[in-house]
Amino acid sequence: MANNRIEVGPWGGSGGANPWSIIPDGGRITRINIRSGAVVDAISFGYTQRGSSYNSDNFGGHNGRPYTVSLINFV
């Protein structure tokens, strides 16, 4: 059976960290924040930890419209 995995990248400009990762130090990710227009310009994550809400660094640029995907109902 063939391996169907596809790897692409790296992509993008100099606006974000490369490589990037998010580890919410004991918290849980509750939302995904996306900035996009014709393409995805940036991604960041929101998480809760000990009852407080935090945002990760922004990975990417600052163009595009902001969108938020809530993960609260996915527990």
PyMOL Python script that loads the backbone (N, CA, C, O; Angstrom):
from pymol import cmd

cmd.read_pdbstr("""\
ATOM      1  N   MET A   1       0.839  -1.171   0.000  1.00  0.00           N
ATOM      2  CA  MET A   1       0.000   0.000   0.000  1.00  0.00           C
ATOM      3  C   MET A   1       0.888   1.239   0.000  1.00  0.00           C
ATOM      4  O   MET A   1       1.847   1.322   0.768  1.00  0.00           O
ATOM      5  N   ALA A   2       0.576   2.174  -0.839  1.00  0.00           N
ATOM      6  CA  ALA A   2       1.386   3.380  -0.985  1.00  0.00           C
ATOM      7  C   ALA A   2       1.131   4.353   0.155  1.00  0.00           C
ATOM      8  O   ALA A   2       0.031   4.406   0.707  1.00  0.00           O
ATOM      9  N   ASN A   3       2.145   5.115   0.497  1.00  0.00           N
ATOM     10  CA  ASN A   3       2.011   6.171   1.489  1.00  0.00           C
ATOM     11  C   ASN A   3       1.355   7.365   0.812  1.00  0.00           C
ATOM     12  O   ASN A   3       1.924   7.917  -0.130  1.00  0.00           O
ATOM     13  N   ASN A   4       0.163   7.784   1.269  1.00  0.00           N
ATOM     14  CA  ASN A   4      -0.580   8.873   0.648  1.00  0.00           C
ATOM     15  C   ASN A   4      -0.301  10.230   1.272  1.00  0.00           C
ATOM     16  O   ASN A   4      -0.993  11.201   0.966  1.00  0.00           O
ATOM     17  N   ARG A   5       0.693  10.317   2.136  1.00  0.00           N
ATOM     18  CA  ARG A   5       1.000  11.574   2.796  1.00  0.00           C
ATOM     19  C   ARG A   5       1.597  12.556   1.796  1.00  0.00           C
ATOM     20  O   ARG A   5       2.422  12.188   0.959  1.00  0.00           O
ATOM     21  N   ILE A   6       1.170  13.804   1.895  1.00  0.00           N
ATOM     22  CA  ILE A   6       1.678  14.876   1.048  1.00  0.00           C
ATOM     23  C   ILE A   6       2.311  15.919   1.953  1.00  0.00           C
ATOM     24  O   ILE A   6       1.680  16.372   2.908  1.00  0.00           O
ATOM     25  N   GLU A   7       3.532  16.302   1.672  1.00  0.00           N
ATOM     26  CA  GLU A   7       4.201  17.346   2.428  1.00  0.00           C
ATOM     27  C   GLU A   7       4.444  18.522   1.508  1.00  0.00           C
ATOM     28  O   GLU A   7       4.903  18.355   0.379  1.00  0.00           O
ATOM     29  N   VAL A   8       4.131  19.724   1.998  1.00  0.00           N
ATOM     30  CA  VAL A   8       4.346  20.935   1.213  1.00  0.00           C
ATOM     31  C   VAL A   8       5.002  21.984   2.092  1.00  0.00           C
ATOM     32  O   VAL A   8       4.965  21.889   3.319  1.00  0.00           O
ATOM     33  N   GLY A   9       5.600  22.980   1.465  1.00  0.00           N
ATOM     34  CA  GLY A   9       6.167  24.099   2.220  1.00  0.00           C
ATOM     35  C   GLY A   9       7.683  24.047   2.222  1.00  0.00           C
ATOM     36  O   GLY A   9       8.252  23.153   1.595  1.00  0.00           O
ATOM     37  N   PRO A  10       8.346  24.936   2.877  1.00  0.00           N
ATOM     38  CA  PRO A  10       7.720  26.015   3.637  1.00  0.00           C
ATOM     39  C   PRO A  10       7.115  27.078   2.715  1.00  0.00           C
ATOM     40  O   PRO A  10       7.518  27.226   1.562  1.00  0.00           O
ATOM     41  N   TRP A  11       6.146  27.806   3.251  1.00  0.00           N
ATOM     42  CA  TRP A  11       5.471  28.860   2.510  1.00  0.00           C
ATOM     43  C   TRP A  11       5.490  30.131   3.328  1.00  0.00           C
ATOM     44  O   TRP A  11       5.841  30.124   4.508  1.00  0.00           O
ATOM     45  N   GLY A  12       5.108  31.227   2.686  1.00  0.00           N
ATOM     46  CA  GLY A  12       4.895  32.477   3.407  1.00  0.00           C
ATOM     47  C   GLY A  12       6.080  33.407   3.357  1.00  0.00           C
ATOM     48  O   GLY A  12       7.100  33.132   2.726  1.00  0.00           O
ATOM     49  N   GLY A  13       5.910  34.508   4.038  1.00  0.00           N
ATOM     50  CA  GLY A  13       6.923  35.544   4.066  1.00  0.00           C
ATOM     51  C   GLY A  13       7.661  35.564   5.381  1.00  0.00           C
ATOM     52  O   GLY A  13       7.827  34.537   6.039  1.00  0.00           O
ATOM     53  N   SER A  14       8.104  36.753   5.752  1.00  0.00           N
ATOM     54  CA  SER A  14       8.926  36.889   6.952  1.00  0.00           C
ATOM     55  C   SER A  14       8.120  37.350   8.169  1.00  0.00           C
ATOM     56  O   SER A  14       8.714  37.734   9.176  1.00  0.00           O
ATOM     57  N   GLY A  15       6.777  37.322   8.105  1.00  0.00           N
ATOM     58  CA  GLY A  15       5.955  37.846   9.193  1.00  0.00           C
ATOM     59  C   GLY A  15       5.834  36.942  10.403  1.00  0.00           C
ATOM     60  O   GLY A  15       5.445  37.410  11.473  1.00  0.00           O
ATOM     61  N   GLY A  16       6.147  35.684  10.276  1.00  0.00           N
ATOM     62  CA  GLY A  16       5.925  34.776  11.398  1.00  0.00           C
ATOM     63  C   GLY A  16       7.161  34.023  11.799  1.00  0.00           C
ATOM     64  O   GLY A  16       8.220  34.165  11.188  1.00  0.00           O
ATOM     65  N   ALA A  17       7.022  33.229  12.821  1.00  0.00           N
ATOM     66  CA  ALA A  17       8.117  32.390  13.295  1.00  0.00           C
ATOM     67  C   ALA A  17       8.202  31.140  12.431  1.00  0.00           C
ATOM     68  O   ALA A  17       7.173  30.618  12.003  1.00  0.00           O
ATOM     69  N   ASN A  18       9.381  30.663  12.173  1.00  0.00           N
ATOM     70  CA  ASN A  18       9.550  29.478  11.349  1.00  0.00           C
ATOM     71  C   ASN A  18      10.694  28.659  11.910  1.00  0.00           C
ATOM     72  O   ASN A  18      11.809  29.181  11.909  1.00  0.00           O
ATOM     73  N   PRO A  19      10.548  27.457  12.380  1.00  0.00           N
ATOM     74  CA  PRO A  19       9.287  26.745  12.518  1.00  0.00           C
ATOM     75  C   PRO A  19       8.517  27.253  13.726  1.00  0.00           C
ATOM     76  O   PRO A  19       9.065  27.986  14.550  1.00  0.00           O
ATOM     77  N   TRP A  20       7.267  26.875  13.838  1.00  0.00           N
ATOM     78  CA  TRP A  20       6.457  27.311  14.962  1.00  0.00           C
ATOM     79  C   TRP A  20       5.752  26.130  15.588  1.00  0.00           C
ATOM     80  O   TRP A  20       5.544  25.096  14.954  1.00  0.00           O
ATOM     81  N   SER A  21       5.385  26.309  16.859  1.00  0.00           N
ATOM     82  CA  SER A  21       4.625  25.298  17.572  1.00  0.00           C
ATOM     83  C   SER A  21       3.861  25.982  18.695  1.00  0.00           C
ATOM     84  O   SER A  21       4.168  27.113  19.072  1.00  0.00           O
ATOM     85  N   ILE A  22       2.869  25.289  19.221  1.00  0.00           N
ATOM     86  CA  ILE A  22       2.087  25.821  20.341  1.00  0.00           C
ATOM     87  C   ILE A  22       1.903  24.705  21.359  1.00  0.00           C
ATOM     88  O   ILE A  22       1.402  23.628  21.036  1.00  0.00           O
ATOM     89  N   ILE A  23       2.311  24.976  22.578  1.00  0.00           N
ATOM     90  CA  ILE A  23       2.082  24.061  23.696  1.00  0.00           C
ATOM     91  C   ILE A  23       1.509  24.913  24.819  1.00  0.00           C
ATOM     92  O   ILE A  23       2.248  25.693  25.420  1.00  0.00           O
ATOM     93  N   PRO A  24       0.219  24.793  25.125  1.00  0.00           N
ATOM     94  CA  PRO A  24      -0.398  25.700  26.090  1.00  0.00           C
ATOM     95  C   PRO A  24      -0.128  25.370  27.556  1.00  0.00           C
ATOM     96  O   PRO A  24      -1.004  25.596  28.391  1.00  0.00           O
ATOM     97  N   ASP A  25       1.028  24.855  27.897  1.00  0.00           N
ATOM     98  CA  ASP A  25       1.476  24.665  29.283  1.00  0.00           C
ATOM     99  C   ASP A  25       0.367  24.253  30.257  1.00  0.00           C
ATOM    100  O   ASP A  25       0.086  24.973  31.215  1.00  0.00           O
ATOM    101  N   GLY A  26      -0.248  23.124  30.020  1.00  0.00           N
ATOM    102  CA  GLY A  26      -1.264  22.624  30.930  1.00  0.00           C
ATOM    103  C   GLY A  26      -2.659  23.145  30.668  1.00  0.00           C
ATOM    104  O   GLY A  26      -3.618  22.673  31.278  1.00  0.00           O
ATOM    105  N   GLY A  27      -2.794  24.118  29.765  1.00  0.00           N
ATOM    106  CA  GLY A  27      -4.114  24.630  29.411  1.00  0.00           C
ATOM    107  C   GLY A  27      -4.699  23.810  28.274  1.00  0.00           C
ATOM    108  O   GLY A  27      -4.129  22.795  27.874  1.00  0.00           O
ATOM    109  N   ARG A  28      -5.835  24.250  27.757  1.00  0.00           N
ATOM    110  CA  ARG A  28      -6.410  23.557  26.613  1.00  0.00           C
ATOM    111  C   ARG A  28      -6.795  24.552  25.549  1.00  0.00           C
ATOM    112  O   ARG A  28      -7.307  25.627  25.859  1.00  0.00           O
ATOM    113  N   ILE A  29      -6.557  24.213  24.313  1.00  0.00           N
ATOM    114  CA  ILE A  29      -6.869  25.087  23.187  1.00  0.00           C
ATOM    115  C   ILE A  29      -8.386  25.172  23.048  1.00  0.00           C
ATOM    116  O   ILE A  29      -9.070  24.151  22.975  1.00  0.00           O
ATOM    117  N   THR A  30      -8.905  26.402  23.012  1.00  0.00           N
ATOM    118  CA  THR A  30     -10.345  26.619  22.932  1.00  0.00           C
ATOM    119  C   THR A  30     -10.781  27.311  21.650  1.00  0.00           C
ATOM    120  O   THR A  30     -11.973  27.346  21.345  1.00  0.00           O
ATOM    121  N   ARG A  31      -9.830  27.866  20.888  1.00  0.00           N
ATOM    122  CA  ARG A  31     -10.177  28.516  19.626  1.00  0.00           C
ATOM    123  C   ARG A  31      -8.965  28.580  18.712  1.00  0.00           C
ATOM    124  O   ARG A  31      -7.817  28.569  19.156  1.00  0.00           O
ATOM    125  N   ILE A  32      -9.259  28.644  17.434  1.00  0.00           N
ATOM    126  CA  ILE A  32      -8.245  28.830  16.402  1.00  0.00           C
ATOM    127  C   ILE A  32      -8.557  30.155  15.732  1.00  0.00           C
ATOM    128  O   ILE A  32      -9.666  30.356  15.237  1.00  0.00           O
ATOM    129  N   ASN A  33      -7.595  31.055  15.710  1.00  0.00           N
ATOM    130  CA  ASN A  33      -7.750  32.374  15.099  1.00  0.00           C
ATOM    131  C   ASN A  33      -7.026  32.362  13.759  1.00  0.00           C
ATOM    132  O   ASN A  33      -5.849  32.010  13.684  1.00  0.00           O
ATOM    133  N   ILE A  34      -7.729  32.744  12.713  1.00  0.00           N
ATOM    134  CA  ILE A  34      -7.180  32.715  11.359  1.00  0.00           C
ATOM    135  C   ILE A  34      -7.354  34.085  10.732  1.00  0.00           C
ATOM    136  O   ILE A  34      -8.416  34.695  10.858  1.00  0.00           O
ATOM    137  N   ARG A  35      -6.321  34.575  10.056  1.00  0.00           N
ATOM    138  CA  ARG A  35      -6.427  35.786   9.237  1.00  0.00           C
ATOM    139  C   ARG A  35      -6.260  35.336   7.802  1.00  0.00           C
ATOM    140  O   ARG A  35      -5.278  34.680   7.457  1.00  0.00           O
ATOM    141  N   SER A  36      -7.235  35.695   6.954  1.00  0.00           N
ATOM    142  CA  SER A  36      -7.132  35.259   5.567  1.00  0.00           C
ATOM    143  C   SER A  36      -7.851  36.208   4.638  1.00  0.00           C
ATOM    144  O   SER A  36      -8.762  36.941   5.024  1.00  0.00           O
ATOM    145  N   GLY A  37      -7.403  36.164   3.391  1.00  0.00           N
ATOM    146  CA  GLY A  37      -8.042  36.841   2.273  1.00  0.00           C
ATOM    147  C   GLY A  37      -8.133  35.793   1.183  1.00  0.00           C
ATOM    148  O   GLY A  37      -8.939  34.867   1.267  1.00  0.00           O
ATOM    149  N   ALA A  38      -7.302  35.942   0.156  1.00  0.00           N
ATOM    150  CA  ALA A  38      -7.228  34.929  -0.894  1.00  0.00           C
ATOM    151  C   ALA A  38      -6.497  33.684  -0.405  1.00  0.00           C
ATOM    152  O   ALA A  38      -6.694  32.592  -0.938  1.00  0.00           O
ATOM    153  N   VAL A  39      -5.656  33.852   0.609  1.00  0.00           N
ATOM    154  CA  VAL A  39      -4.905  32.744   1.209  1.00  0.00           C
ATOM    155  C   VAL A  39      -4.915  32.928   2.728  1.00  0.00           C
ATOM    156  O   VAL A  39      -5.304  33.988   3.217  1.00  0.00           O
ATOM    157  N   VAL A  40      -4.497  31.922   3.466  1.00  0.00           N
ATOM    158  CA  VAL A  40      -4.346  32.060   4.911  1.00  0.00           C
ATOM    159  C   VAL A  40      -3.093  32.882   5.167  1.00  0.00           C
ATOM    160  O   VAL A  40      -1.997  32.497   4.759  1.00  0.00           O
ATOM    161  N   ASP A  41      -3.253  34.009   5.840  1.00  0.00           N
ATOM    162  CA  ASP A  41      -2.130  34.902   6.130  1.00  0.00           C
ATOM    163  C   ASP A  41      -1.494  34.613   7.479  1.00  0.00           C
ATOM    164  O   ASP A  41      -0.291  34.807   7.654  1.00  0.00           O
ATOM    165  N   ALA A  42      -2.296  34.150   8.436  1.00  0.00           N
ATOM    166  CA  ALA A  42      -1.761  33.912   9.778  1.00  0.00           C
ATOM    167  C   ALA A  42      -2.681  32.978  10.545  1.00  0.00           C
ATOM    168  O   ALA A  42      -3.860  32.823  10.227  1.00  0.00           O
ATOM    169  N   ILE A  43      -2.104  32.366  11.561  1.00  0.00           N
ATOM    170  CA  ILE A  43      -2.866  31.506  12.469  1.00  0.00           C
ATOM    171  C   ILE A  43      -2.340  31.741  13.881  1.00  0.00           C
ATOM    172  O   ILE A  43      -1.144  31.944  14.090  1.00  0.00           O
ATOM    173  N   SER A  44      -3.249  31.709  14.833  1.00  0.00           N
ATOM    174  CA  SER A  44      -2.871  31.752  16.244  1.00  0.00           C
ATOM    175  C   SER A  44      -3.906  30.935  17.003  1.00  0.00           C
ATOM    176  O   SER A  44      -4.923  30.527  16.441  1.00  0.00           O
ATOM    177  N   PHE A  45      -3.644  30.702  18.261  1.00  0.00           N
ATOM    178  CA  PHE A  45      -4.501  29.842  19.054  1.00  0.00           C
ATOM    179  C   PHE A  45      -4.874  30.533  20.352  1.00  0.00           C
ATOM    180  O   PHE A  45      -4.068  31.257  20.936  1.00  0.00           O
ATOM    181  N   GLY A  46      -6.096  30.306  20.797  1.00  0.00           N
ATOM    182  CA  GLY A  46      -6.539  30.780  22.098  1.00  0.00           C
ATOM    183  C   GLY A  46      -6.647  29.582  23.019  1.00  0.00           C
ATOM    184  O   GLY A  46      -7.051  28.498  22.596  1.00  0.00           O
ATOM    185  N   TYR A  47      -6.289  29.776  24.270  1.00  0.00           N
ATOM    186  CA  TYR A  47      -6.371  28.662  25.208  1.00  0.00           C
ATOM    187  C   TYR A  47      -6.718  29.172  26.597  1.00  0.00           C
ATOM    188  O   TYR A  47      -6.500  30.341  26.915  1.00  0.00           O
ATOM    189  N   THR A  48      -7.258  28.287  27.413  1.00  0.00           N
ATOM    190  CA  THR A  48      -7.571  28.615  28.796  1.00  0.00           C
ATOM    191  C   THR A  48      -6.635  27.831  29.700  1.00  0.00           C
ATOM    192  O   THR A  48      -6.252  26.695  29.420  1.00  0.00           O
ATOM    193  N   GLN A  49      -6.292  28.481  30.782  1.00  0.00           N
ATOM    194  CA  GLN A  49      -5.426  27.855  31.775  1.00  0.00           C
ATOM    195  C   GLN A  49      -5.795  28.413  33.143  1.00  0.00           C
ATOM    196  O   GLN A  49      -5.727  29.621  33.368  1.00  0.00           O
ATOM    197  N   ARG A  50      -6.186  27.528  34.053  1.00  0.00           N
ATOM    198  CA  ARG A  50      -6.603  27.914  35.404  1.00  0.00           C
ATOM    199  C   ARG A  50      -7.652  29.022  35.387  1.00  0.00           C
ATOM    200  O   ARG A  50      -7.582  29.955  36.188  1.00  0.00           O
ATOM    201  N   GLY A  51      -8.628  28.924  34.476  1.00  0.00           N
ATOM    202  CA  GLY A  51      -9.743  29.862  34.416  1.00  0.00           C
ATOM    203  C   GLY A  51      -9.473  31.168  33.689  1.00  0.00           C
ATOM    204  O   GLY A  51     -10.383  31.985  33.554  1.00  0.00           O
ATOM    205  N   SER A  52      -8.250  31.394  33.216  1.00  0.00           N
ATOM    206  CA  SER A  52      -7.922  32.608  32.469  1.00  0.00           C
ATOM    207  C   SER A  52      -7.742  32.280  30.997  1.00  0.00           C
ATOM    208  O   SER A  52      -7.379  31.157  30.648  1.00  0.00           O
ATOM    209  N   SER A  53      -7.995  33.255  30.135  1.00  0.00           N
ATOM    210  CA  SER A  53      -7.905  33.069  28.689  1.00  0.00           C
ATOM    211  C   SER A  53      -6.644  33.744  28.153  1.00  0.00           C
ATOM    212  O   SER A  53      -6.315  34.862  28.549  1.00  0.00           O
ATOM    213  N   TYR A  54      -5.945  33.064  27.256  1.00  0.00           N
ATOM    214  CA  TYR A  54      -4.698  33.566  26.669  1.00  0.00           C
ATOM    215  C   TYR A  54      -4.699  33.353  25.164  1.00  0.00           C
ATOM    216  O   TYR A  54      -5.463  32.542  24.641  1.00  0.00           O
ATOM    217  N   ASN A  55      -3.833  34.092  24.470  1.00  0.00           N
ATOM    218  CA  ASN A  55      -3.607  33.895  23.042  1.00  0.00           C
ATOM    219  C   ASN A  55      -2.149  33.549  22.807  1.00  0.00           C
ATOM    220  O   ASN A  55      -1.257  34.077  23.470  1.00  0.00           O
ATOM    221  N   SER A  56      -1.918  32.660  21.858  1.00  0.00           N
ATOM    222  CA  SER A  56      -0.545  32.325  21.473  1.00  0.00           C
ATOM    223  C   SER A  56       0.031  33.466  20.652  1.00  0.00           C
ATOM    224  O   SER A  56      -0.656  34.442  20.351  1.00  0.00           O
ATOM    225  N   ASP A  57       1.293  33.333  20.296  1.00  0.00           N
ATOM    226  CA  ASP A  57       1.892  34.249  19.334  1.00  0.00           C
ATOM    227  C   ASP A  57       1.133  34.124  18.023  1.00  0.00           C
ATOM    228  O   ASP A  57       0.484  33.110  17.767  1.00  0.00           O
ATOM    229  N   ASN A  58       1.216  35.155  17.199  1.00  0.00           N
ATOM    230  CA  ASN A  58       0.630  35.146  15.866  1.00  0.00           C
ATOM    231  C   ASN A  58       1.658  34.558  14.905  1.00  0.00           C
ATOM    232  O   ASN A  58       2.770  35.072  14.792  1.00  0.00           O
ATOM    233  N   PHE A  59       1.293  33.498  14.222  1.00  0.00           N
ATOM    234  CA  PHE A  59       2.201  32.841  13.285  1.00  0.00           C
ATOM    235  C   PHE A  59       1.806  33.244  11.877  1.00  0.00           C
ATOM    236  O   PHE A  59       0.897  32.659  11.288  1.00  0.00           O
ATOM    237  N   GLY A  60       2.485  34.238  11.342  1.00  0.00           N
ATOM    238  CA  GLY A  60       2.185  34.757  10.014  1.00  0.00           C
ATOM    239  C   GLY A  60       2.135  36.271  10.035  1.00  0.00           C
ATOM    240  O   GLY A  60       2.689  36.919  10.923  1.00  0.00           O
ATOM    241  N   GLY A  61       1.465  36.817   9.045  1.00  0.00           N
ATOM    242  CA  GLY A  61       1.398  38.263   8.889  1.00  0.00           C
ATOM    243  C   GLY A  61       0.162  38.867   9.533  1.00  0.00           C
ATOM    244  O   GLY A  61      -0.476  38.253  10.388  1.00  0.00           O
ATOM    245  N   HIS A  62      -0.165  40.083   9.105  1.00  0.00           N
ATOM    246  CA  HIS A  62      -1.283  40.809   9.696  1.00  0.00           C
ATOM    247  C   HIS A  62      -2.339  41.176   8.656  1.00  0.00           C
ATOM    248  O   HIS A  62      -3.242  41.959   8.952  1.00  0.00           O
ATOM    249  N   ASN A  63      -2.245  40.634   7.464  1.00  0.00           N
ATOM    250  CA  ASN A  63      -3.222  40.920   6.421  1.00  0.00           C
ATOM    251  C   ASN A  63      -4.412  39.988   6.536  1.00  0.00           C
ATOM    252  O   ASN A  63      -4.394  39.034   7.315  1.00  0.00           O
ATOM    253  N   GLY A  64      -5.436  40.264   5.764  1.00  0.00           N
ATOM    254  CA  GLY A  64      -6.616  39.409   5.723  1.00  0.00           C
ATOM    255  C   GLY A  64      -7.612  39.730   6.816  1.00  0.00           C
ATOM    256  O   GLY A  64      -7.314  40.461   7.761  1.00  0.00           O
ATOM    257  N   ARG A  65      -8.796  39.174   6.670  1.00  0.00           N
ATOM    258  CA  ARG A  65      -9.856  39.336   7.668  1.00  0.00           C
ATOM    259  C   ARG A  65      -9.675  38.327   8.784  1.00  0.00           C
ATOM    260  O   ARG A  65      -9.235  37.204   8.540  1.00  0.00           O
ATOM    261  N   PRO A  66     -10.014  38.719  10.022  1.00  0.00           N
ATOM    262  CA  PRO A  66      -9.909  37.760  11.128  1.00  0.00           C
ATOM    263  C   PRO A  66     -11.140  36.844  11.202  1.00  0.00           C
ATOM    264  O   PRO A  66     -12.273  37.292  11.026  1.00  0.00           O
ATOM    265  N   TYR A  67     -10.898  35.578  11.461  1.00  0.00           N
ATOM    266  CA  TYR A  67     -11.931  34.574  11.687  1.00  0.00           C
ATOM    267  C   TYR A  67     -11.548  33.779  12.924  1.00  0.00           C
ATOM    268  O   TYR A  67     -10.364  33.588  13.202  1.00  0.00           O
ATOM    269  N   THR A  68     -12.543  33.315  13.665  1.00  0.00           N
ATOM    270  CA  THR A  68     -12.285  32.505  14.845  1.00  0.00           C
ATOM    271  C   THR A  68     -13.118  31.238  14.782  1.00  0.00           C
ATOM    272  O   THR A  68     -14.321  31.279  14.524  1.00  0.00           O
ATOM    273  N   VAL A  69     -12.459  30.113  15.024  1.00  0.00           N
ATOM    274  CA  VAL A  69     -13.141  28.822  15.117  1.00  0.00           C
ATOM    275  C   VAL A  69     -13.135  28.441  16.592  1.00  0.00           C
ATOM    276  O   VAL A  69     -12.076  28.213  17.176  1.00  0.00           O
ATOM    277  N   SER A  70     -14.317  28.374  17.191  1.00  0.00           N
ATOM    278  CA  SER A  70     -14.434  28.021  18.603  1.00  0.00           C
ATOM    279  C   SER A  70     -14.416  26.514  18.775  1.00  0.00           C
ATOM    280  O   SER A  70     -15.119  25.796  18.064  1.00  0.00           O
ATOM    281  N   LEU A  71     -13.622  26.033  19.708  1.00  0.00           N
ATOM    282  CA  LEU A  71     -13.527  24.612  19.996  1.00  0.00           C
ATOM    283  C   LEU A  71     -14.197  24.258  21.307  1.00  0.00           C
ATOM    284  O   LEU A  71     -14.057  23.127  21.774  1.00  0.00           O
ATOM    285  N   ILE A  72     -14.908  25.167  21.906  1.00  0.00           N
ATOM    286  CA  ILE A  72     -15.516  24.952  23.213  1.00  0.00           C
ATOM    287  C   ILE A  72     -16.519  23.805  23.172  1.00  0.00           C
ATOM    288  O   ILE A  72     -16.614  23.040  24.131  1.00  0.00           O
ATOM    289  N   ASN A  73     -17.258  23.674  22.094  1.00  0.00           N
ATOM    290  CA  ASN A  73     -18.264  22.612  22.010  1.00  0.00           C
ATOM    291  C   ASN A  73     -17.690  21.257  21.629  1.00  0.00           C
ATOM    292  O   ASN A  73     -18.442  20.299  21.453  1.00  0.00           O
ATOM    293  N   PHE A  74     -16.373  21.159  21.498  1.00  0.00           N
ATOM    294  CA  PHE A  74     -15.726  19.925  21.094  1.00  0.00           C
ATOM    295  C   PHE A  74     -15.032  19.225  22.244  1.00  0.00           C
ATOM    296  O   PHE A  74     -14.080  18.479  22.015  1.00  0.00           O
ATOM    297  N   VAL A  75     -15.477  19.441  23.478  1.00  0.00           N
ATOM    298  CA  VAL A  75     -14.832  18.801  24.619  1.00  0.00           C
ATOM    299  C   VAL A  75     -15.340  17.391  24.805  1.00  0.00           C
ATOM    300  O   VAL A  75     -14.906  16.695  25.723  1.00  0.00           O
TER     301      VAL A  75
END
""", "prot")
cmd.dss("prot")
cmd.show_as("cartoon", "prot")
cmd.util.cbc("prot")
cmd.orient("prot")
